Amino acid sequence: MQQWFHDHGIISYLLILVCTIYIFNAVFRTGKLPILKEILVHIVMALGCLILLLLQLDKLPIIQCMAVAVGMMALLRMRQFYDRRKAFRNAKDGSEPHVNSADPQ
């Protein structure tokens, strides 16, 4: 697979860029920025992705590591959705919502 990413540099760059933008928006974004700052942030991210592409082409598993990070964020989002749905059902049934999801009920 690493050889395929090496042979298809543009696809590798686009995958790195998409993963980087998703990770930035999901983890680091604190609020809405003015449009010029937003453009500047995305330009800097695009330039930074060129460095990550060079590391990917040098046989480091950048895309695979980003895929793991995106997968872990997806699992976290699913867990948060499950917890919100469970709290809503408990509130609707009239039972007291559980504060700590790590404790057994």
C-alpha positions as MATLAB code, in Angstrom:
seq = 'MQQWFHDHGIISYLLILVCTIYIFNAVFRTGKLPILKEILVHIVMALGCLILLLLQLDKLPIIQCMAVAVGMMALLRMRQFYDRRKAFRNAKDGSEPHVNSADPQ';
ca = [
       0.000    0.000    0.000;
       2.877    2.339    0.800;
       4.173    1.883   -2.753;
       0.750    2.765   -4.170;
       0.690    6.021   -2.184;
       4.213    6.733   -3.438;
       3.152    6.166   -7.047;
       0.027    8.366   -6.722;
       1.345   11.552   -5.146;
      -1.650   13.769   -5.927;
      -4.097   11.331   -4.358;
      -1.801   11.022   -1.348;
      -1.662   14.804   -0.999;
      -5.442   15.121   -1.217;
      -5.938   12.383    1.408;
      -3.481   14.103    3.733;
      -5.167   17.481    3.161;
      -8.680   16.133    3.778;
      -7.608   14.319    6.948;
      -5.753   17.387    8.200;
      -8.712   19.683    7.637;
     -11.079   17.211    9.333;
      -8.770   16.783   12.319;
      -8.345   20.554   12.622;
     -12.088   21.179   12.487;
     -12.950   18.366   14.890;
     -10.238   18.956   17.489;
      -8.639   22.389   17.320;
     -11.346   24.756   16.073;
     -12.600   26.919   18.925;
     -15.039   29.083   17.021;
     -15.765   30.767   13.747;
     -12.938   32.894   12.339;
     -13.223   35.907   10.055;
     -13.058   34.898    6.392;
      -9.513   36.192    5.744;
      -8.132   34.385    8.776;
     -10.003   31.264    7.703;
      -8.398   31.442    4.250;
      -4.971   32.031    5.796;
      -5.364   29.026    8.121;
      -6.306   26.755    5.213;
      -3.400   28.025    3.084;
      -0.953   27.336    5.911;
      -2.501   23.878    6.361;
      -2.124   23.190    2.639;
       1.561   24.167    2.796;
       2.060   22.021    5.890;
       0.485   19.111    4.076;
       3.265   19.366    1.485;
       5.756   18.592    4.257;
       3.618   15.666    5.379;
       3.481   14.475    1.755;
       7.282   14.505    1.592;
       7.378   12.380    4.735;
       4.762   10.039    3.227;
       6.790    9.693    0.034;
       9.849    8.952    2.180;
       8.063    5.767    3.322;
       6.634    7.044    6.624;
       3.003    5.971    7.287;
       1.475    9.467    7.492;
      -1.824    8.587    5.797;
      -2.246    5.435    7.864;
      -1.643    7.354   11.114;
      -4.137   10.021   10.088;
      -6.665    7.322    9.224;
      -6.285    5.898   12.743;
      -6.794    9.377   14.233;
      -9.916    9.969   12.133;
     -11.231    6.514   13.097;
     -10.718    7.218   16.786;
     -12.535   10.546   16.428;
     -15.406    8.745   14.698;
     -15.619    6.293   17.611;
     -15.667    9.202   20.058;
     -18.472   10.910   18.092;
     -20.496    7.685   18.093;
     -20.012    7.293   21.846;
     -21.071   10.900   22.479;
     -24.149   10.382   20.304;
     -24.999    7.204   22.234;
     -24.588    8.962   25.597;
     -26.781   11.902   24.528;
     -29.467    9.550   23.225;
     -29.397    7.506   26.421;
     -29.613   10.649   28.592;
     -32.551   11.898   26.496;
     -34.383    8.579   26.913;
     -33.743    8.580   30.659;
     -35.030   12.152   30.938;
     -38.089   11.293   28.869;
     -38.866    8.245   31.023;
     -38.620   10.360   34.153;
     -35.640    8.563   35.592;
     -32.628   10.507   36.794;
     -29.899   10.953   34.132;
     -26.629    9.239   34.940;
     -23.736   11.703   35.326;
     -20.654    9.503   34.836;
     -20.861    7.055   31.929;
     -17.893    5.061   33.263;
     -19.766    3.993   36.428;
     -22.177    1.067   36.148;
     -25.828    1.858   36.818;
];
